[in-house]
């Protein structure tokens, strides 16, 4: 009685999820009985758009630190210096959010040709651009307010 050391079990791949693998177009290969199938590619949310939104939200949060430190330190005299440091951080983050958001909008606009990945997230990119501009604006306004109050 000989036993196999490893019993053989055929590996059958699982079927693809329903509706995920759908042909977009089928082209016959001339002179053969074969055809070329191009599958429909699912849209992907743009990572640049998500990054733009995150940077814009961070710029807004840091701009509120500018307001808090600028107002709290106006009496003792250190408010404008600390607010200036956080303003620089917020303006850099806001500018980065605007630039990355614009690049994301271009990426989304140029994607989606037949057989290529289609990116989505135009609203996220616009929100990132808006939040980045608002964060930089609030930070600059907060810095101006802290300088005026410190004088």
PyMOL commands that set and color helices and strands:
alter all, ss='L'
color gray80, all
select helices_A, chain A and resi 47-72+79-110+122-150
alter helices_A, ss='H'
color red, helices_A
select strands_A, chain A and resi 23-28+35-39+44-45+119-120
alter strands_A, ss='S'
color yellow, strands_A
deselect
rebuild
show_as cartoon
